[in-house]
């Protein structure tokens, strides 16, 4: 466990987060009294729920009886146009 004052933590926050990422615990002191412990996040944390409106959607695919797609029909229509 690493113990350091708040001013030192503020100056070296990135390095302290690297230690926590490696599995170490960092205790932060303010005026000599412990105010926080930085511990690594647990792997079994609850999964983040994504709202339904943010989930990716699968586009609808309509299949005609003749097997042509809508894009193919549009291209045929454009090619057969008089203008």
WOCOR-V481906 format. One line per field, one symbol per residue. phi: phi as a letter, one per 40 degrees, with the letter a starting at -180 (. if undefined). psi: psi as a letter, one per 20 degrees, with the letter a starting at -180 (. if undefined). burial: b if it has 16 or more other C-alpha atoms within 10 Angstrom, else e. A space follows every 10 residues. Layout:
phi=???
psi=???
burial=???
//
This chain:
phi=.bbacdcccc cbdccccccc cchcbbbbbb fgbcbabcbc cccccccccc cccbccbccc bcbcccgccc cccccccccc ccc
psi=pppqrghhgh hkgghhhggh hiirppppqo kjpphqpoqq qqhkqpqppp qhiiqqqpqq opprhijqrh ghhgggghhi qh.
burial=eeebbbeebe eeeeebbebb eeeebbbbbe eeeeeeebbe eeeeeeeeee eeeeeeeeee eeeeeeeeee eeeeeeeeee eee
//
